[in-house]
Amino acid sequence: MPAPELAGRTALVTGGGNGLGRAMCRALSAAGARVIAVGRTRESLAETVAGLPGAGRAETCDVADPDSVAALAELLADEQVSILVNNAGIAGPVAPLTEIEPPEWDEVFAANVRGTYLVCRAFLPAMTARGAGDVVNVASVSGKRPLARRTPYCASKMAVLGLTTTLAAEVGPLGVAVNSLSPGPVDGPRMARNFRLEAERTGTTVEQAEAEFVSRAALGRMVTEDEVGAALVAMLRMPGLCAADVDLSAGMVGR
C-alpha cells in the first residue's frame, strides 16, 4: 500500500527524463505520489511516465530559461504541486580551471543553480500560500569535498547547498520544508563519461580512473540510481527534516 505521507500528493521532478530523475520519479510513484516529470526531451519524459507504477504526466521545460519555467508554471496551474524535486543539471567539463572557457562555466551554473532558483521561484508561492510542501534540491558530495578538474560542477553544487539552507530559513516558517540530497558517484552513464574523460586526460585506463575514484568511498563502491530514489522518499517521510543535507555517498565524504 502507498505510504500515507505521499499518497494523494503531487511531485514535480526536473530532469525527470533519465538517470537519477527517472529513478526518483519511479520511487515517488511507487510511494503513492502523482508524478510530473519535467525535462527538455519529450520522448524520454514519455518513457519515464510510461514506466511509472502510478499516475504521471510529462511536460517539457528548460529550467534555465525564465520564460520556459513561467510557461510551465502556468500550464500546471491546475496541479497542486506539494513536492518539488530540483534534479535537473549537467556535469560540465572535466579540465583544469585555467582551461575552462567562460561559456562552459556559465552553462553549468545556468542548469545547476539558475534552474533551481527559477523553479523554486515559480512553484513556492502556491506552497507557502497553502502552508505546506517539500522542496528537495539535488546537490552532490562534490559540493562538500575537492574534486580536481571539476571546478564548475563543484562550485555549482556548493551554491545549491547554500541556496537550500537559506531558502529553508525563508520558507520554513511558512510551512515548507527545504532540504538537499547529496549523492556520491552514481553508477550510470554520467559517471562512465567522467571516467572516460579522466582516463583520456591522465593517460590511464577507464578502469583505473574508476577504481581510483571509487576507492575514496568507505563501502568501496558507487551508489545506485534506485538507492537515490529510496533516499528521496525516506527524506519525505521524515517529519521535522528541514535545512538538512542528506549524504548518500557510500561513505565518500566521511573519508
Summary of the structure (lengths in Angstrom):
residues: 255
radius of gyration: 17.7
end to end distance: 38.3
largest distance: 55.4
contacts: 885
relative contact order: 0.14
helix: 49%
strand: 16%
